Amino acid sequence: MSVREVEVEVEADGKVGTSRTTGKGQWTSGSQWQTLSGQKKVLVLVHTEVYGRRLHDLLPLLESDLRIEVVFTVAPHAFNDGAARFLRTLGATVLPWQEAVRTEFDLVLAAGSRGMEQVRGPVIRISHGAGHMSLARTSDGPNSSGASDGRNVTSGFRGPAGITGPDCLMWNGVVVPRAVALPHQDDLAALERWCPQALPMAKVVGDPSYDRIMASLPLRERYRAALGLRQDEHLVLATSTWGRRSSFGQLEALLPRLLTELPGRRYRTALLVHPNVWSSHGHWQIRAWLADCRRAGVIVLPPTVDWRAPLIAADSVIGDYGSVTLYSTLTDAPILLARYPHRDANPVSPGVAMALATPALSPSRRLDEQLDYAASQYPREEYARIGARISSEPGGFNRNMRRLMYQLLGLGQPAYPPVTDPVPLPPPLDDIERLDAA
Protein backbone atom coordinates (compact mmCIF):
# COMPACT_ATOMS: atom_id res chain seq x y z
CA MET A 1 0.00 0.00 0.00
CA SER A 2 1.41 3.40 -0.96
CA VAL A 3 1.97 6.14 1.57
CA ARG A 4 -1.11 7.99 0.29
CA GLU A 5 -3.48 5.05 0.63
CA VAL A 6 -5.93 5.03 3.51
CA GLU A 7 -7.11 1.73 4.94
CA VAL A 8 -10.27 1.61 7.03
CA GLU A 9 -11.59 -1.48 8.78
CA VAL A 10 -15.22 -2.28 8.08
CA GLU A 11 -17.39 -5.07 9.31
CA ALA A 12 -19.92 -6.94 7.20
CA ASP A 13 -21.56 -10.28 7.91
CA GLY A 14 -19.22 -10.69 10.88
CA LYS A 15 -16.07 -10.34 8.75
CA VAL A 16 -13.52 -7.58 8.85
CA GLY A 17 -12.38 -6.10 5.53
CA THR A 18 -10.95 -2.86 4.19
CA SER A 19 -12.20 0.17 2.31
CA ARG A 20 -9.28 1.80 0.53
CA THR A 21 -8.77 5.15 -1.13
CA THR A 22 -5.73 5.52 -3.38
CA GLY A 23 -3.52 8.55 -3.73
CA LYS A 24 -5.67 9.61 -6.70
CA GLY A 25 -8.79 9.39 -4.55
CA GLN A 26 -10.42 6.46 -6.38
CA TRP A 27 -12.22 3.74 -4.48
CA THR A 28 -10.21 0.58 -5.20
CA SER A 29 -11.19 -2.13 -2.74
CA GLY A 30 -13.80 -2.91 -0.16
CA SER A 31 -16.28 -2.92 -3.06
CA GLN A 32 -17.10 -6.55 -2.25
CA TRP A 33 -19.28 -5.18 0.55
CA GLN A 34 -21.33 -2.96 -1.77
CA THR A 35 -24.65 -4.14 -3.19
CA LEU A 36 -24.78 -1.34 -5.78
CA SER A 37 -21.76 0.03 -7.59
CA GLY A 38 -20.83 2.44 -10.35
CA GLN A 39 -22.95 5.35 -9.14
CA LYS A 40 -22.06 8.99 -9.53
CA LYS A 41 -20.62 10.17 -6.21
CA VAL A 42 -22.00 13.32 -4.57
CA LEU A 43 -20.33 14.89 -1.53
CA VAL A 44 -22.33 17.18 0.77
CA LEU A 45 -20.01 19.58 2.56
CA VAL A 46 -21.52 20.35 5.98
CA HIS A 47 -19.76 23.03 8.02
CA THR A 48 -22.48 23.84 10.56
CA GLU A 49 -25.98 22.75 11.43
CA VAL A 50 -27.39 25.78 9.61
CA TYR A 51 -25.48 24.90 6.45
CA GLY A 52 -26.50 21.26 6.79
CA ARG A 53 -30.19 22.07 7.07
CA ARG A 54 -29.95 24.39 4.08
CA LEU A 55 -28.35 21.64 2.00
CA HIS A 56 -30.91 19.15 3.29
CA ASP A 57 -33.52 20.92 1.15
CA LEU A 58 -31.52 19.88 -1.93
CA LEU A 59 -31.37 16.17 -1.13
CA PRO A 60 -34.93 15.25 -2.25
CA LEU A 61 -33.87 16.35 -5.74
CA LEU A 62 -31.48 13.38 -5.80
CA GLU A 63 -33.80 10.83 -4.19
CA SER A 64 -35.00 7.67 -5.95
CA ASP A 65 -32.17 7.84 -8.48
CA LEU A 66 -30.09 4.66 -8.28
CA ARG A 67 -27.45 6.26 -10.49
CA ILE A 68 -26.38 8.53 -7.63
CA GLU A 69 -24.80 7.90 -4.22
CA VAL A 70 -24.61 10.71 -1.65
CA VAL A 71 -22.09 10.91 1.20
CA PHE A 72 -21.36 13.67 3.69
CA THR A 73 -18.38 15.20 5.45
CA VAL A 74 -17.95 17.76 8.23
CA ALA A 75 -15.79 20.57 6.88
CA PRO A 76 -13.61 22.77 9.11
CA HIS A 77 -15.59 25.39 11.04
CA ALA A 78 -15.86 26.80 14.56
CA PHE A 79 -19.41 25.43 14.88
CA ASN A 80 -18.73 21.84 13.79
CA ASP A 81 -20.49 20.40 16.84
CA GLY A 82 -23.91 21.19 15.47
CA ALA A 83 -22.99 19.75 12.06
CA ALA A 84 -21.93 16.40 13.53
CA ARG A 85 -25.10 16.19 15.61
CA PHE A 86 -27.27 16.98 12.60
CA LEU A 87 -25.65 14.30 10.44
CA ARG A 88 -26.14 11.70 13.17
CA THR A 89 -29.89 12.35 13.05
CA LEU A 90 -29.88 11.74 9.28
CA GLY A 91 -28.25 8.33 9.56
CA ALA A 92 -25.92 9.48 6.78
CA THR A 93 -22.62 8.04 5.62
CA VAL A 94 -20.05 10.54 6.92
CA LEU A 95 -16.51 10.49 5.59
CA PRO A 96 -13.72 11.87 7.78
CA TRP A 97 -12.53 15.19 6.38
CA GLN A 98 -9.05 13.91 5.54
CA GLU A 99 -10.57 11.04 3.59
CA ALA A 100 -13.07 13.28 1.82
CA VAL A 101 -10.38 15.59 0.45
CA ARG A 102 -8.47 12.62 -0.98
CA THR A 103 -11.47 11.27 -2.85
CA GLU A 104 -12.72 12.20 -6.31
CA PHE A 105 -16.40 13.18 -6.53
CA ASP A 106 -18.71 13.88 -9.44
CA LEU A 107 -20.41 16.74 -7.59
CA VAL A 108 -19.87 18.66 -4.35
CA LEU A 109 -22.62 20.68 -2.64
CA ALA A 110 -21.62 23.44 -0.21
CA ALA A 111 -23.33 26.27 1.67
CA GLY A 112 -20.05 27.51 3.17
CA SER A 113 -16.58 28.16 1.82
CA ARG A 114 -14.00 26.93 4.32
CA GLY A 115 -12.05 24.03 2.89
CA MET A 116 -13.95 24.21 -0.39
CA GLU A 117 -10.72 24.55 -2.34
CA GLN A 118 -9.46 21.22 -0.96
CA VAL A 119 -12.21 18.96 -2.27
CA ARG A 120 -11.92 17.15 -5.60
CA GLY A 121 -14.96 17.64 -7.75
CA PRO A 122 -17.13 20.38 -9.28
CA VAL A 123 -18.59 22.49 -6.46
CA ILE A 124 -22.00 24.14 -6.40
CA ARG A 125 -21.92 26.91 -3.79
CA ILE A 126 -25.32 28.02 -2.47
CA SER A 127 -26.18 30.72 0.07
CA HIS A 128 -26.93 29.60 3.63
CA GLY A 129 -29.48 32.31 4.44
CA ALA A 130 -31.51 35.16 3.01
CA GLY A 131 -30.67 38.67 1.95
CA HIS A 132 -26.89 38.99 2.49
CA MET A 133 -27.82 41.52 5.16
CA SER A 134 -24.47 42.22 6.85
CA LEU A 135 -21.19 43.74 5.78
CA ALA A 136 -17.87 42.09 6.60
CA ARG A 137 -14.22 42.97 6.18
CA THR A 138 -12.87 41.67 2.87
CA SER A 139 -9.37 40.88 1.69
CA ASP A 140 -9.00 43.90 -0.56
CA GLY A 141 -12.39 45.22 -1.56
CA PRO A 142 -14.25 45.15 -4.88
CA ASN A 143 -12.67 43.06 -7.64
CA SER A 144 -10.08 41.55 -5.29
CA SER A 145 -8.80 38.06 -5.91
CA GLY A 146 -8.87 37.00 -2.27
CA ALA A 147 -5.96 36.53 0.08
CA SER A 148 -2.99 34.88 -1.60
CA ASP A 149 -2.91 32.09 0.97
CA GLY A 150 -6.66 31.77 1.27
CA ARG A 151 -6.90 33.46 4.67
CA ASN A 152 -9.62 36.01 5.39
CA VAL A 153 -7.30 38.98 5.83
CA THR A 154 -9.18 42.02 7.08
CA SER A 155 -8.74 45.40 5.44
CA GLY A 156 -10.48 48.75 5.36
CA PHE A 157 -12.96 47.50 2.75
CA ARG A 158 -16.28 46.02 3.73
CA GLY A 159 -18.46 43.98 1.43
CA PRO A 160 -21.46 41.67 1.62
CA ALA A 161 -20.96 38.88 4.14
CA GLY A 162 -22.55 36.38 1.79
CA ILE A 163 -22.07 34.44 -1.36
CA THR A 164 -21.13 37.40 -3.59
CA GLY A 165 -17.77 38.27 -1.99
CA PRO A 166 -14.33 37.17 -3.21
CA ASP A 167 -13.40 35.69 0.18
CA CYS A 168 -16.30 33.27 -0.22
CA LEU A 169 -15.57 32.24 -3.79
CA MET A 170 -11.85 32.56 -4.57
CA TRP A 171 -8.59 30.94 -3.51
CA ASN A 172 -5.19 32.17 -4.73
CA GLY A 173 -6.84 34.27 -7.41
CA VAL A 174 -8.98 31.45 -8.81
CA VAL A 175 -12.75 30.99 -8.51
CA VAL A 176 -13.32 27.67 -6.74
CA PRO A 177 -16.98 26.75 -7.41
CA ARG A 178 -18.00 25.43 -10.78
CA ALA A 179 -21.39 27.08 -10.17
CA VAL A 180 -22.51 29.88 -7.85
CA ALA A 181 -26.24 29.41 -7.18
CA LEU A 182 -27.82 32.79 -6.45
CA PRO A 183 -31.28 33.43 -4.99
CA HIS A 184 -32.07 36.62 -6.90
CA GLN A 185 -31.25 38.46 -10.11
CA ASP A 186 -30.14 41.44 -7.98
CA ASP A 187 -27.28 39.29 -6.66
CA LEU A 188 -25.71 39.38 -10.13
CA ALA A 189 -25.03 43.11 -9.71
CA ALA A 190 -23.39 42.51 -6.33
CA LEU A 191 -21.32 39.70 -7.80
CA GLU A 192 -20.26 41.92 -10.71
CA ARG A 193 -19.07 44.57 -8.26
CA TRP A 194 -17.37 42.38 -5.67
CA CYS A 195 -16.24 39.30 -7.56
CA PRO A 196 -16.69 39.72 -11.33
CA GLN A 197 -14.42 36.72 -11.94
CA ALA A 198 -17.30 34.51 -10.73
CA LEU A 199 -19.96 35.94 -13.04
CA PRO A 200 -19.51 33.19 -15.67
CA MET A 201 -20.23 30.62 -12.96
CA ALA A 202 -23.35 32.39 -11.65
CA LYS A 203 -26.78 30.79 -11.95
CA VAL A 204 -29.94 32.37 -10.51
CA VAL A 205 -31.89 29.48 -9.01
CA GLY A 206 -34.09 31.00 -6.30
CA ASP A 207 -34.35 30.29 -2.58
CA PRO A 208 -35.43 26.91 -1.11
CA SER A 209 -36.83 28.29 2.16
CA TYR A 210 -38.81 30.93 0.29
CA ASP A 211 -40.50 28.26 -1.80
CA ARG A 212 -41.19 25.91 1.11
CA ILE A 213 -42.62 28.67 3.29
CA MET A 214 -44.90 29.79 0.47
CA ALA A 215 -46.02 26.18 -0.10
CA SER A 216 -46.78 25.85 3.63
CA LEU A 217 -48.66 29.10 4.30
CA PRO A 218 -52.03 27.81 3.01
CA LEU A 219 -51.71 25.04 5.66
CA ARG A 220 -51.09 27.45 8.54
CA GLU A 221 -53.97 26.16 10.68
CA ARG A 222 -52.51 22.65 10.48
CA TYR A 223 -49.20 23.91 11.86
CA ARG A 224 -50.97 25.70 14.70
CA ALA A 225 -52.97 22.59 15.53
CA ALA A 226 -49.82 20.44 15.45
CA LEU A 227 -48.12 22.84 17.89
CA GLY A 228 -51.12 22.49 20.23
CA LEU A 229 -52.24 26.12 19.99
CA ARG A 230 -55.80 27.12 20.81
CA GLN A 231 -57.63 29.20 18.22
CA ASP A 232 -57.63 32.19 20.56
CA GLU A 233 -53.97 31.75 21.54
CA HIS A 234 -51.51 34.34 20.18
CA LEU A 235 -48.11 32.80 19.38
CA VAL A 236 -45.22 35.24 19.75
CA LEU A 237 -42.01 34.00 18.14
CA ALA A 238 -38.92 35.74 19.53
CA THR A 239 -35.99 34.98 17.26
CA SER A 240 -32.30 35.72 17.51
CA THR A 241 -29.35 35.26 15.20
CA TRP A 242 -25.88 34.72 16.69
CA GLY A 243 -23.09 37.11 17.67
CA ARG A 244 -22.73 40.06 19.97
CA ARG A 245 -25.02 42.25 17.86
CA SER A 246 -27.87 39.74 18.10
CA SER A 247 -30.92 39.77 20.36
CA PHE A 248 -29.41 36.88 22.32
CA GLY A 249 -26.34 39.04 22.96
CA GLN A 250 -28.63 41.40 24.89
CA LEU A 251 -31.00 38.77 26.19
CA GLU A 252 -31.01 40.11 29.73
CA ALA A 253 -33.02 43.09 28.43
CA LEU A 254 -35.59 41.07 26.46
CA LEU A 255 -36.19 38.00 28.63
CA PRO A 256 -37.85 39.74 31.61
CA ARG A 257 -40.23 41.45 29.23
CA LEU A 258 -41.22 38.16 27.60
CA LEU A 259 -42.02 36.85 31.08
CA THR A 260 -43.89 39.84 32.52
CA GLU A 261 -45.46 41.81 29.67
CA LEU A 262 -47.28 39.08 27.72
CA PRO A 263 -50.27 37.82 29.72
CA GLY A 264 -50.37 34.01 29.70
CA ARG A 265 -54.13 33.84 29.21
CA ARG A 266 -53.70 35.37 25.73
CA TYR A 267 -50.11 34.78 24.65
CA ARG A 268 -47.88 31.78 24.07
CA THR A 269 -44.21 32.63 23.65
CA ALA A 270 -41.52 30.61 21.85
CA LEU A 271 -37.84 31.54 21.73
CA LEU A 272 -35.85 30.59 18.62
CA VAL A 273 -32.07 30.87 19.05
CA HIS A 274 -29.63 30.45 16.17
CA PRO A 275 -28.00 26.98 16.06
CA ASN A 276 -24.53 28.57 16.18
CA VAL A 277 -25.29 29.78 19.71
CA TRP A 278 -26.21 26.24 20.77
CA SER A 279 -23.08 24.87 19.10
CA SER A 280 -20.79 27.49 20.60
CA HIS A 281 -22.02 27.31 24.20
CA GLY A 282 -23.50 23.81 24.33
CA HIS A 283 -27.07 22.63 24.77
CA TRP A 284 -26.77 22.25 28.53
CA GLN A 285 -25.55 25.83 28.95
CA ILE A 286 -28.30 27.33 26.78
CA ARG A 287 -30.97 25.46 28.75
CA ALA A 288 -29.32 26.51 32.01
CA TRP A 289 -29.23 30.19 31.05
CA LEU A 290 -32.90 29.99 30.05
CA ALA A 291 -34.04 27.82 32.97
CA ASP A 292 -36.23 30.47 34.67
CA CYS A 293 -37.68 31.43 31.31
CA ARG A 294 -38.57 27.80 30.57
CA ARG A 295 -40.10 27.28 34.01
CA ALA A 296 -42.25 30.35 33.43
CA GLY A 297 -43.70 28.78 30.30
CA VAL A 298 -41.60 30.20 27.46
CA ILE A 299 -40.87 27.42 24.97
CA VAL A 300 -37.21 27.29 23.98
CA LEU A 301 -37.05 25.81 20.48
CA PRO A 302 -33.94 23.63 19.99
CA PRO A 303 -32.08 23.46 16.67
CA THR A 304 -33.69 20.09 15.93
CA VAL A 305 -36.99 21.90 15.25
CA ASP A 306 -37.47 23.20 11.72
CA TRP A 307 -37.76 26.94 12.39
CA ARG A 308 -40.11 27.43 9.46
CA ALA A 309 -43.00 25.61 11.13
CA PRO A 310 -43.32 27.94 14.17
CA LEU A 311 -42.70 30.92 11.88
CA ILE A 312 -45.66 29.91 9.73
CA ALA A 313 -47.81 29.45 12.82
CA ALA A 314 -46.74 32.68 14.56
CA ASP A 315 -49.13 35.59 15.14
CA SER A 316 -46.29 38.03 15.90
CA VAL A 317 -42.50 38.01 15.51
CA ILE A 318 -39.92 39.81 17.64
CA GLY A 319 -36.72 39.61 15.62
CA ASP A 320 -33.30 41.05 14.90
CA TYR A 321 -31.21 41.23 11.72
CA GLY A 322 -31.16 37.45 11.11
CA SER A 323 -32.60 35.63 8.13
CA VAL A 324 -35.62 34.37 10.07
CA THR A 325 -36.83 37.94 10.58
CA LEU A 326 -36.50 38.64 6.87
CA TYR A 327 -38.42 35.47 6.00
CA SER A 328 -41.13 36.71 8.39
CA THR A 329 -42.09 39.29 5.78
CA LEU A 330 -43.52 36.42 3.72
CA THR A 331 -46.13 35.69 6.40
CA ASP A 332 -48.92 37.87 7.77
CA ALA A 333 -47.28 38.10 11.20
CA PRO A 334 -46.54 41.67 12.38
CA ILE A 335 -42.88 42.19 13.30
CA LEU A 336 -41.15 44.14 16.06
CA LEU A 337 -37.46 44.74 15.44
CA ALA A 338 -35.48 44.26 18.65
CA ARG A 339 -31.99 44.93 17.29
CA TYR A 340 -30.61 46.02 13.95
CA PRO A 341 -26.93 47.02 13.55
CA HIS A 342 -27.40 49.75 10.93
CA ARG A 343 -23.68 50.57 10.75
CA ASP A 344 -22.91 46.98 9.78
CA ALA A 345 -25.87 46.52 7.46
CA ASN A 346 -25.47 45.90 3.75
CA PRO A 347 -27.15 49.03 2.33
CA VAL A 348 -28.47 47.26 -0.78
CA SER A 349 -29.95 44.29 1.09
CA PRO A 350 -33.68 43.80 1.65
CA GLY A 351 -32.86 43.76 5.36
CA VAL A 352 -32.36 47.54 5.36
CA ALA A 353 -35.76 48.02 3.72
CA MET A 354 -37.25 45.70 6.36
CA ALA A 355 -35.65 47.72 9.17
CA LEU A 356 -37.09 50.94 7.78
CA ALA A 357 -40.59 49.47 7.42
CA THR A 358 -40.72 47.62 10.75
CA PRO A 359 -41.55 49.21 14.13
CA ALA A 360 -38.57 49.20 16.50
CA LEU A 361 -38.99 47.65 19.93
CA SER A 362 -39.22 50.39 22.57
CA PRO A 363 -38.04 50.04 26.19
CA SER A 364 -40.73 52.45 27.41
CA ARG A 365 -43.93 50.62 26.44
CA ARG A 366 -45.32 47.21 27.29
CA LEU A 367 -44.70 44.43 24.78
CA ASP A 368 -48.38 43.60 24.34
CA GLU A 369 -49.14 47.25 23.51
CA GLN A 370 -46.33 47.33 20.96
CA LEU A 371 -47.46 44.08 19.35
CA ASP A 372 -50.95 45.54 18.97
CA TYR A 373 -49.44 48.67 17.43
CA ALA A 374 -47.35 46.62 14.98
CA ALA A 375 -50.51 44.75 13.93
CA SER A 376 -52.43 48.00 13.39
CA GLN A 377 -49.61 49.44 11.27
CA TYR A 378 -48.79 46.29 9.31
CA PRO A 379 -47.00 47.42 6.10
CA ARG A 380 -48.42 44.77 3.80
CA GLU A 381 -47.38 46.30 0.48
CA GLU A 382 -43.87 47.12 1.70
CA TYR A 383 -43.38 43.61 3.09
CA ALA A 384 -44.58 42.16 -0.21
CA ARG A 385 -41.89 44.17 -2.03
CA ILE A 386 -39.27 43.12 0.52
CA GLY A 387 -40.27 39.46 0.30
CA ALA A 388 -40.00 39.60 -3.48
CA ARG A 389 -36.33 40.53 -3.07
CA ILE A 390 -35.57 37.23 -1.32
CA SER A 391 -36.11 35.20 -4.50
CA SER A 392 -36.57 36.19 -8.13
CA GLU A 393 -37.54 32.61 -9.00
CA PRO A 394 -40.61 32.04 -6.80
CA GLY A 395 -41.58 28.39 -6.90
CA GLY A 396 -38.66 27.60 -9.20
CA PHE A 397 -35.81 26.60 -6.90
CA ASN A 398 -36.25 22.83 -7.18
CA ARG A 399 -36.62 22.96 -10.95
CA ASN A 400 -33.59 25.20 -11.42
CA MET A 401 -31.40 23.47 -8.86
CA ARG A 402 -32.12 19.96 -10.13
CA ARG A 403 -31.28 21.02 -13.67
CA LEU A 404 -27.98 22.51 -12.50
CA MET A 405 -26.97 19.48 -10.42
CA TYR A 406 -27.71 16.98 -13.17
CA GLN A 407 -25.85 19.09 -15.72
CA LEU A 408 -22.71 18.94 -13.61
CA LEU A 409 -23.25 15.23 -12.93
CA GLY A 410 -23.48 14.58 -16.67
CA LEU A 411 -26.81 12.78 -16.26
CA GLY A 412 -30.26 13.24 -17.72
CA GLN A 413 -32.88 14.39 -15.22
CA PRO A 414 -35.56 11.96 -14.00
CA ALA A 415 -38.68 11.97 -16.18
CA TYR A 416 -40.93 13.76 -13.69
CA PRO A 417 -41.06 17.29 -12.30
CA PRO A 418 -39.57 18.02 -8.87
CA VAL A 419 -42.12 18.83 -6.18
CA THR A 420 -41.81 21.52 -3.51
CA ASP A 421 -43.11 19.94 -0.32
CA PRO A 422 -44.56 21.93 2.57
CA VAL A 423 -42.49 22.03 5.76
CA PRO A 424 -43.10 18.95 7.97
CA LEU A 425 -45.63 19.39 10.77
CA PRO A 426 -43.90 20.09 14.10
CA PRO A 427 -44.42 18.28 17.42
CA PRO A 428 -46.58 19.98 20.08
CA LEU A 429 -44.90 22.88 21.86
CA ASP A 430 -45.33 21.13 25.20
CA ASP A 431 -43.36 18.11 23.94
CA ILE A 432 -40.56 19.83 22.02
CA GLU A 433 -38.00 20.17 24.82
CA ARG A 434 -38.68 16.68 26.12
CA LEU A 435 -38.25 15.16 22.68
CA ASP A 436 -35.03 17.10 22.11
CA ALA A 437 -33.57 15.98 25.45
CA ALA A 438 -34.39 12.37 24.56
N, C-alpha and C positions, 0 to 999 in steps of 0.2 A: 504494500500500500504506500502511495507517495505521501510526502509530507503535507500535501494539501488535501488529502482525503480525510473525511470525517466518518467515523464508524459509530453507529448508535445501536445498542442492543434493543431488540423488540421481542415481544413474546406473542406467539400465536399457536393455538392448539397445544399449549403446554411446552412448546419448543422455543428455544432462544435462537434468534438469527440476527442479521445485520441489515441496516438500511444505510447505504453509502452514497455520498456525494463526492464526485471527483473534483479535481482542481478547476475544471471548466464548468462545474456546477450542474452536470447532468446526472440524473438518477441512473445508477448502473447496476445495483444489486438490491436484494431485499424485495424485488418485484414478485418473488414467488408467493408473497403474502397477499398480493393485491388481487381482488376479484375482477376489477376493471382496469384497463391500462390504455395508454395512448391518448389520454385526454389532453386538451389544452390546459395549461396550468395558470391559475390566477392567484396572485398574492394580494391580500388585503392588509395594508399597512396601518396598524392601529397604534396611535401615540397615546391617546387619552380616552376616557370613557365617552366624552363628548364627540370626539372624532369617530370612535367606533360606532356610536349610535347613528351618526350621520351616514356613515358608510353602510350601515345595516339596511337603510332604505334602498340601497342599490341591489342588494343580494337577491330579492325576488325576481329581478330581471334576468338572473342566470339560473333560476331554479328549473327543474325538470328537463335539463339539457344534459344528456349523458356524455356529450362531447367535451364537457368542461368540468374541471375539478378545482375547488376553491380551498386555499389554505390561508392562515393568518400568521402574523408575527407582531410582537410588541416592539415598536421602534423607540429609540431613545427620546425621553422626555421627562421633565420634572414630575409629571402627574401620571406616571406609568401604573401606579397601584390601581387606579380605577379601570385602566385598560385591561389589566390581567383579570380583574374580578369580572368585568363584562364578558370577556371571552370564555371564562369558565361557565357562565350561565348559558352560553350558546352551545356548549358541547362541541366546540370547533377544534379542528386540528391546528395546533399552534407550533410553528417552527421557532426554535431559538434564533435570536437575531443574527448571531454569527453564522448560523447555517443558512438563514434566509438570504444573506448577502452573498453567499457563495453559489447560489442556485439560480439557474436561468428560468425565467417565467415568460409566458406569452402575453401577460397583462399584469399591471400593478395598479391598484386603486389606493389613493391617498387623500386625506383631508388635512394633512399637515406636511411640513417640509423637512423637518429634521431627519437626516439620514437618507433622504430621498435619492441623493446622488450616488449612494452606495449600492442600491438594488440593481439587478440585472433584468431589464425588461422594459417595455414601453409603459410610461407612467401616465395615468389620468389624474390630474390634481383638481379636486373640487373644493369649494369653500366649506367651512365647518359651521357657519352661522349666517345671519342675515345682515345686509346693509353696510358692511365694512365701516362701522360707525366711529372707530377711534383712529387717532394718528399715533404713529410710532416713529422712533428714530430709525433712519435708514443708513445704509453704508455710505452713500455719497449724494443721494438726492435723485431727481428725475434723470432718467436715461443712464443710470449707473449700471455697472455690470456686476455688482455685488462685491463682497470682500474677496480678495485674491485667495485666501485660504478657507473661504466658506464661512467664516465667523460673522456674527451680526455685530459689526463694529459701529458704534454710535457716532453720529456727527451732528452738525447743526441743522441738517435737513430732517423734516418730518413728512412722512407719507402715509397712505392708508395702511392700517395694520391688518390687511387681508390679502386676498389672493392676487391682487394686482401689483404688488411691490416686487422689486428685483430681489430682495433678500428672501422672498418666498419661492422664487422661481429659478434663480440662477446660481451657478457654482463655477467659480474660476472663469467668469465671462461667458459661460455657455448656459443656455436654457435647458433645464433638466427634463421637465415633462414633455411627453409627446403631444399631449393635449391639455389645455387649460379650460376647464368647464366652468363657464360663467353663468350666473343667475339672470343677468339683465343686459340688454343692449347698451345701457349707460356705462357698464363696466368696461366696454371696449375703449371708451374715451379715457378712462383712468389708466387702463393698460397702455394705451398709446403714449400717455404722458410719462408714466413711471417706469414702464418696462416695454418699450416698443419692440424689443427683440422677440418678445413672446407673442406678438400679434398674429403671426402665421399659425401658431398653435392654438389660438383661441376659438372656442366653440360656445355659443350661447345656448344653453340647454334648459334653463329654468331653475326652480328651487323645489326640492322634494318636500320639505315641510310645508311650504305654501300650498302645494297641491293636495297634500294629505289633510291639512286643516280645512281647506275648502270642501273636500269630499266629505268631511266629518260634520261640518256645521249643520246640515239639515237633520242630523241625528242627535242634536244637542240634548234633547230630553232623555234619550237613552243613556247618555253619559252621566247626566245628573242622577238618574235612577240608579245606575250602577254604583255611583259614589255614595248612595244612601241619603241623598238630599231630599228634604221635604219640598213641596211645591212653593211654600211660602218662605223657604230658607234662602238667605242671600249669601252666596259664596264669595268671599273676598280672597283673592289670590295675591299674596305678597311675594314678589320674586326678586332675587338678587343675583347678579353676575358675581365674578370673583375679583379680588384685588382690593387695594386700599381705597379706591374711589367708589367702590360698590356700596349698596345698601347694607350688606352684611358687615362691611368695614366700619359702619356707624350703627350697628344693630342696637347698641344700648339706648339710642334715642328712639328707635322705632318700636322695639319689643314692648315696652310698658304701655304704649298707646294701643297696640293690637290687643292687649289684655284688658285695658280699662275703658276704652272709648268705643268699643263695638259690642253693644248689648247682646248677650248670648241667646236671648229669646228670638232675635231676628237674624243674627249673623252667624255664619260658620267661617272660620278663618283657616287657611292653609298656607304654609310657608314653603316656598320652593327655592332652594339654595343650589347654586351652580355646582356640578359634580367636582370641579377642580378644588373647591373648598373642602369637600368631603375627602378627596384624595390627599390633599396637602396636610390636613389636620387629623384625619382619621375619623371613622364613623363613631367610635366611642366618644371622642372629644366633642364632636358636633352635638350628639345627643346630650352629653353632660352640660354643655353650655346652654342648651335649650330646654333643660329639664323642667324648670318652673313653667316655662311657656307651654310645654307638652302637658304637664299636670293640669294647667288651667284650661285645656281643651283645644289649643292650637295644634293643628295637624302638621307635623313636619314631614314633608314629602321626600323620601330618599331617592337617590339617583336611579334606583331600579324602576321607578315609576316613569312611564312615558309622560313628559311634561305637557304634551299637547292635549291629553284628555282633560285634566283639570282646567287648562286654559279655555278649552271649548265650553266647559260647564260653568265657568266663572261668571258672576254677575258684575264684579268690579275687579280691577287690577291695580295694585300699588307696585310700581316698578322703578327700575333705574335705567341705565343706558345699555343693558344687555339685549341680546336678540329676542328673548321671550317677550319683552315689552314691545318691541317693534312688531312682532307677529301678532300681538294683541290688537293691533289696528285692523286686523282682518275680521275680528269678531265684533259683536255689538256691545262688549263690556266697556263701560267708561274707565278711564285710566287716570290715576294720580301719579305724578312723577316725583319720586322721593329724592333722587340724586341724578344729576346730569353734569358731567365735567366739561363744560363748554369750551374751556381752553384746550382740551385734548380731543375735541370732537372733530371728525372729518367734515369740513364745511359743505361738501357736496353729497353727503350721505342722507338718506331719508330719515336717519335718526335726528338730525338737526331740525328738519321740518316737523317731526313728531314732538320734539321738545318745545317748539314754538306754539304748537297747537294744543298741547296738553296742560291742564292746570297743575301747578307745582304745589307739592305738599307743604302746608303751612304749619309752623309750630304753635300758632296762637289760636287755632280753632280745633274743635273736636273732629276726630276722623269721620264719624258717621255724618256730620254736617257737610264735610268736604266731599264725601262720596256722593251725597245727594246733589251737591252743587255740580260735581263733574257729570252726573247723569243729566242734569237739566241743561248743561251747556255742551252736550256731546257733539263734537264737530264731525258729523257723518261724512260730509263731502270731502273735507280735508283728509280724514283718515282713509277714505277710498282712494284718493290720489297718492297718499303715502304708501298704502298697501300695494298699489299698482307698481311701485318702484322696487318692490322686493323681487318680483319676477316679471319678465317680459314675455314669458312663454307659459301663461296660465294653463294648467292641465296638460302641459306638454313635456314635463320632465322625463317621465318614464319612456316615452316614445323617442325623445332626442337622445337620452343617455344610453338606451339599449342599442340604438343605431351606432353610436360612437364606440361603445365597447366591442360590439361584434365586428366593426370595421377594423379595429386594431387587432382583434383576435384572428382576423382572416377567415371568419365563418359567416355563412348566411344566417340571418335571423330566423327564429322559429316562426312557423306559419300561422301566427295568431297575434292579435294586438296585445300589448302590455296593459294591465289594469292598475289603476290607482286605488288602492284599498283605503277605506277609512281607518283611523287610528284604532287599535284594539280597545275594547271596553276596560276600564280600570277596576280594581277591587274596591270594596267599600272603604270610605275614609277611616272608619273605626278599625278596620283590619290592616291597614297599610303598614303601620309600624311593626305590628306583630309578624306579619308575613315577611317583612324585610329582615327582622332579627332572626327569623328561622332560616 
